[in-house]
Amino acid sequence: MQHLQRHKVIAIVVFLFTTCTIYSQGREHNALYDLQKIHFGFSIVPNFGKAKVVTAADFYQRDSVRAIRPQGFSGFGFGGLMDVRLGKYVTFRYLPQIQFSQRNFIYTFDDRVETAKTETVALDQCLSFKYHTPRHQNSRFYLIGGLKFSYDFASNEDAVRSPNRALVPFKKNTLYYDFGFGYEHFGLFAVFGTEFKMSNSITNVLSKDPYIYTSSIDRIQSRLFQISFHFQ
């Protein structure tokens, strides 16, 4: 008896799902969406932080550090979203976000290995232009690119430094360029977007000092790969 009841429930669910699918086929949701000038929303942003290290010019003439290896970590972010329609296929996008990320720098010495941990809690102000394809029923793709100004609340730029403290301090203010692509799906009541984006720092994020951990490095470029889930 329970076996028959379970099959009835499954049959009803399949029937309802099939009916909703057929009903929504060829039906354009939010048909007036692109006629509105401004849209607001929010974003959930898993990320992965990396770094590119350019060693000092005299690095291989030094007797202490043999190698410096950056190590990336997964992080998380969230924030708001504002889209301003500029043209039929062009939108200006503003994204204020809080990003939590970490990068480690592993130093190999002659007699030991040390790790300098650099954690970041940044307020990102992203200014981007989005170019999207014509809408195909309830879906469309887009390209995005722009600039991002980042302020790091967890910066060690003002921290006390010493030759015995493994520290790679990042500057508080950093300028990035962003580029990526995304996909938007128009639901009955909201627009859901999935976006893949890479951020690369334009400025040198390293705050230098005369000690071995930073004097061995000429430049650090911060990188952040993001998968954003937008809801509007």
C-alpha positions as CSV (number, residue, x, y, z in Angstrom):
1,M,0.0,0.0,0.0
2,Q,2.8,2.4,0.9
3,H,4.5,1.4,-2.4
4,L,1.5,2.5,-4.4
5,Q,1.2,5.7,-2.4
6,R,4.8,6.5,-3.1
7,H,4.3,6.0,-6.9
8,K,1.2,8.2,-6.8
9,V,3.2,11.0,-5.2
10,I,6.1,10.6,-7.7
11,A,3.6,10.7,-10.6
12,I,1.9,13.9,-9.3
13,V,5.3,15.6,-8.9
14,V,6.4,14.6,-12.4
15,F,3.0,15.7,-13.8
16,L,3.3,19.1,-12.1
17,F,6.9,19.6,-13.2
18,T,6.1,18.7,-16.8
19,T,3.0,21.0,-16.8
20,C,5.1,23.9,-15.4
21,T,7.9,23.3,-18.0
22,I,5.5,23.2,-20.9
23,Y,3.7,26.3,-19.6
24,S,6.9,28.3,-19.3
25,Q,8.3,27.3,-22.7
26,G,8.2,30.2,-25.1
27,R,7.0,32.5,-22.3
28,E,9.3,35.5,-21.6
29,H,9.6,36.4,-17.9
30,N,10.2,40.0,-16.8
31,A,9.5,41.2,-20.4
32,L,9.8,44.9,-19.3
33,Y,13.1,44.3,-17.4
34,D,15.4,46.1,-19.9
35,L,13.0,49.1,-20.2
36,Q,13.8,50.0,-16.6
37,K,16.8,52.3,-16.2
38,I,18.2,51.1,-12.8
39,H,18.2,47.7,-11.1
40,F,19.4,46.8,-7.6
41,G,20.4,43.4,-6.1
42,F,22.9,41.6,-4.0
43,S,25.7,39.1,-4.6
44,I,27.3,36.1,-2.9
45,V,30.9,35.7,-4.0
46,P,33.1,32.6,-3.3
47,N,36.7,33.5,-4.3
48,F,40.2,32.1,-4.6
49,G,43.1,34.4,-3.7
50,K,46.5,34.1,-5.4
51,A,49.7,36.2,-5.8
52,K,52.4,36.7,-8.4
53,V,55.8,37.3,-6.8
54,V,58.7,39.2,-8.6
55,T,61.9,38.7,-6.7
56,A,64.5,41.5,-6.1
57,A,67.1,42.0,-8.8
58,D,69.9,40.7,-6.5
59,F,67.8,37.8,-5.1
60,Y,70.2,35.1,-6.5
61,Q,73.2,36.9,-5.1
62,R,71.8,36.6,-1.5
63,D,73.0,33.9,0.8
64,S,69.9,33.5,3.0
65,V,66.6,32.9,1.0
66,R,66.7,30.2,-1.6
67,A,63.1,30.3,-2.8
68,I,59.8,32.1,-2.2
69,R,56.6,30.3,-3.1
70,P,53.2,32.0,-3.0
71,Q,50.2,29.8,-1.9
72,G,46.6,30.6,-2.6
73,F,43.4,29.9,-0.6
74,S,39.7,29.9,-1.0
75,G,37.7,32.7,0.5
76,F,34.3,34.3,0.5
77,G,32.6,37.7,-0.2
78,F,29.3,39.4,-0.4
79,G,27.9,42.7,-1.3
80,G,25.4,44.9,-3.2
81,L,24.7,45.5,-6.9
82,M,23.5,48.3,-9.0
83,D,23.0,48.2,-12.8
84,V,22.4,51.4,-14.8
85,R,21.3,50.8,-18.4
86,L,23.3,52.8,-20.9
87,G,22.2,51.3,-24.2
88,K,20.4,48.3,-25.7
89,Y,23.3,46.0,-24.9
90,V,25.5,48.0,-22.6
91,T,25.1,48.4,-18.8
92,F,27.2,50.2,-16.2
93,R,27.6,48.0,-13.0
94,Y,28.6,49.1,-9.5
95,L,29.5,46.4,-7.0
96,P,30.4,47.4,-3.4
97,Q,31.6,44.2,-1.8
98,I,33.4,42.8,1.3
99,Q,36.0,40.2,0.4
100,F,37.8,37.8,2.8
101,S,40.9,36.2,1.4
102,Q,44.3,34.8,2.3
103,R,47.7,34.3,0.7
104,N,50.7,32.6,2.2
105,F,54.3,33.1,1.2
106,I,56.6,30.1,1.9
107,Y,60.3,31.0,2.4
108,T,62.9,28.3,1.9
109,F,66.2,29.1,3.8
110,D,69.3,27.1,4.0
111,D,68.4,25.7,7.4
112,R,64.6,26.1,7.6
113,V,61.3,26.8,6.0
114,E,59.0,29.6,7.2
115,T,55.5,30.7,6.2
116,A,54.3,34.3,6.2
117,K,50.5,34.5,6.3
118,T,48.8,37.5,4.8
119,E,45.1,37.8,5.5
120,T,42.9,40.3,3.7
121,V,39.5,41.8,4.7
122,A,38.8,44.3,1.9
123,L,36.1,46.7,0.9
124,D,36.0,46.6,-2.9
125,Q,34.4,49.3,-5.0
126,C,34.0,47.7,-8.5
127,L,33.1,49.9,-11.5
128,S,32.4,47.8,-14.6
129,F,30.8,47.9,-18.0
130,K,28.7,44.9,-19.0
131,Y,28.0,44.0,-22.7
132,H,25.3,41.4,-23.1
133,T,23.9,39.4,-26.0
134,P,20.4,39.7,-27.2
135,R,18.0,37.9,-24.9
136,H,16.9,34.3,-26.0
137,Q,13.6,33.7,-24.2
138,N,14.8,33.8,-20.5
139,S,18.6,33.6,-20.9
140,R,21.5,35.7,-22.1
141,F,25.3,35.8,-21.8
142,Y,27.5,38.8,-21.2
143,L,31.1,40.0,-21.0
144,I,32.3,42.4,-18.2
145,G,35.3,44.5,-17.5
146,G,36.4,47.5,-15.5
147,L,38.4,48.8,-12.5
148,K,38.2,48.1,-8.8
149,F,39.5,50.1,-5.9
150,S,40.2,48.0,-2.8
151,Y,40.7,49.1,0.8
152,D,42.2,46.4,3.2
153,F,41.0,46.7,6.8
154,A,43.3,43.9,7.8
155,S,46.4,45.4,6.2
156,N,49.7,45.0,8.1
157,E,51.2,48.1,6.5
158,D,51.4,49.8,9.9
159,A,52.4,46.7,11.9
160,V,55.6,46.6,13.9
161,R,58.3,44.8,11.9
162,S,61.5,43.0,12.7
163,P,64.1,40.8,11.0
164,N,62.8,37.8,13.0
165,R,59.1,38.2,12.2
166,A,57.8,36.4,9.1
167,L,55.7,39.2,7.6
168,V,54.7,40.1,4.1
169,P,52.5,43.3,4.6
170,F,50.1,44.4,1.9
171,K,49.3,48.1,1.3
172,K,45.9,49.3,2.5
173,N,44.9,50.7,-0.9
174,T,45.1,48.8,-4.2
175,L,43.9,49.4,-7.7
176,Y,42.8,46.4,-9.8
177,Y,41.5,45.7,-13.3
178,D,38.7,43.1,-13.7
179,F,37.5,41.0,-16.6
180,G,35.2,38.1,-17.0
181,F,31.9,36.7,-18.4
182,G,28.5,35.6,-17.0
183,Y,25.1,34.2,-17.6
184,E,21.7,35.6,-16.7
185,H,18.5,33.7,-16.3
186,F,15.2,35.6,-16.0
187,G,12.8,34.0,-13.5
188,L,9.2,34.9,-12.8
189,F,10.1,37.4,-10.0
190,A,13.9,37.9,-10.2
191,V,17.0,37.7,-12.4
192,F,19.6,35.2,-11.4
193,G,23.2,35.6,-12.6
194,T,26.3,33.5,-12.5
195,E,29.6,35.3,-13.2
196,F,33.2,34.2,-13.5
197,K,35.7,37.1,-13.0
198,M,39.4,37.6,-12.5
199,S,40.9,40.6,-10.7
200,N,44.6,41.5,-11.1
201,S,46.3,44.3,-9.2
202,I,47.7,47.2,-11.2
203,T,49.7,48.7,-8.4
204,N,52.4,46.9,-6.3
205,V,50.6,45.6,-3.2
206,L,53.8,45.0,-1.2
207,S,54.6,47.5,1.6
208,K,58.4,47.3,1.7
209,D,60.9,47.4,4.6
210,P,64.6,46.6,4.9
211,Y,64.1,43.2,6.4
212,I,64.7,39.9,4.5
213,Y,61.0,38.9,4.0
214,T,60.2,42.0,2.0
215,S,63.6,43.1,0.7
216,S,63.9,39.8,-1.2
217,I,60.8,40.8,-3.2
218,D,60.6,43.6,-5.8
219,R,56.8,43.4,-6.5
220,I,53.7,41.4,-5.6
221,Q,50.6,41.4,-7.8
222,S,47.5,40.3,-6.0
223,R,45.0,38.1,-8.0
224,L,41.5,37.1,-7.1
225,F,39.3,34.7,-9.0
226,Q,35.6,35.1,-8.2
227,I,32.5,33.1,-8.9
228,S,29.6,35.5,-8.3
229,F,26.0,34.7,-7.8
230,H,23.9,37.8,-8.5
231,F,20.2,38.2,-7.5
232,Q,18.2,41.2,-8.8
